[in-house]
Amino acid sequence: MRERDQRGTDTLEPAVCSALGLERTEAARVRACGPRMILVERRPFEDPYVPADCSLTLSVDVRSFPLADVLSWLHGAGRSGLLHSSHQDQAKWIWFHRGEVVFAASNQRLDRLGHSLVRAGILSFEQMQDAERRPLGSGRFGKVLVERGLLTPRQLWTALQRQAEEIAQSLFADSAGWLCFWEGEMQPDNVVRLSLPTPRLIHEGLRWRQELRRFVRSLGDPRVRLERVPERQTGLSGIERAVFDALGEDPTFVALYRRIGIDAQTTARIVQLLHRGGAVKIRRADDDPDRTQRVLRNDPGERLRTHVQDAVKLIGELAAAIVAVDGPDRFGERFGILIEEVAERFPGLLAGVRPGPSALLDADLLLERALGLPAERHGDVRAAFAALVDYLEFEVKNHPEVERPDLVLQSVEGLRATFRS
């Protein structure tokens, strides 16, 4: 059954590998052999991340040993090495150095740098597709973005950190699969290191998982319809194309992820990406008369919709008091500069937004952008609007020509209370 390779390691014979369903080009070796189990490790020599001679020291089923527990143990023990997560065709890697997560990688298209930048609102879907069509030999994708002036080197550094953090956090959504840890000093090719300490990464990952589950539930509402935009399908490929095509048969989210055969969480992330690129619209059908207002209030999507509407209305009321004394042009120019500054922190919601006549904001545009963000970033929507409202309240209170600012604020006290709740 076994033979020794040149390193003196037990290796399975070809006939046994075939019985295990391994490809002809694959090899495997026995890691442990006991009275009740045999631990066999595949040996994909082309894998650039796992050296063939590293020691496998941990292998657990995430159904019994959740990721948070494994990360906490590796952090507390100060281990260095590579943690590999596998489930079906998904593979992700997390590098550790003395207990701290330093980098992460994934074989999933959805986790690529371009997709991360689209989700963050830094790149448009069209810009990502154009950059992906770079000539062969032109270098890494990030380098292409810098060469084209789409990112500065500093922005690329931050984007790579965000991408790695997103990959690490995405592992918290997996409810099945295996985690394996190879111990030893291993350095990824990329020199970028995460800025989050491991305990905070665990905290953020658990929070992200809860927000993603809420987003999945909101998409699963039978009133929600996912509509394709045929004119925006150019350039779609891979899993994004598969999701787009599958929507032609049934516009509901549950039917979608069952049809394409991937989990609901991954499908939700793809839908969000397609929505960001304008290829899919998320709409709500007429309310079922049997649905109660209690259900609406408990729907995260409905709560976000209400918050955006309240925020735009409150901003309009506060701005009106200043426009009355400054005029729409003077205040609109000043307010536009403020929006640009806030948009640097929240580009997914405010990038390119300009105040309209009388400094009013486009509620429909902001609502569509907010609903297109993943659930884990709904907090960004609240923070962005809070920054705008805080400034307007400050200006109302301190503007030398606004008479009785206390009365202005009192007149919108109901909206202010709802917005702050």
Protein Blocks (a to p, Z undefined) as FASTA:
>chain_A
ZZcdfkopacddfklmmmnopafkbccddfbdcfkbccdddddfklmklcfkbccfbdcd
fklmcfklmmmmmmmnopacdddddehjbccddddeehiafbdcdfbfklpmklmmmmno
macfklmmmmmmpcehiapfklmmmmnopacfklmmmmmmmmmmmmmmmmmmpcgdcddd
dedddddfblcdcfbdfklmmmmmmmmmmmmmmmmmmmmpmkbccdddfklmgopacjll
mmmmmmmmoccfklmmmmnopafklmmmmmmmmmmnopaccddddddfkbcfklmmmpmk
lmmmmmmmmmmmmmmmmmmmmmmmnojklmmmmmmmmmmmmmmmmmmlmgopacdehhia
cfklmmmmmmmpcfklmmmmmmmmmmmmmmmmmmmmmmmklghkllmmmmmmmmmmmmmZ
Z
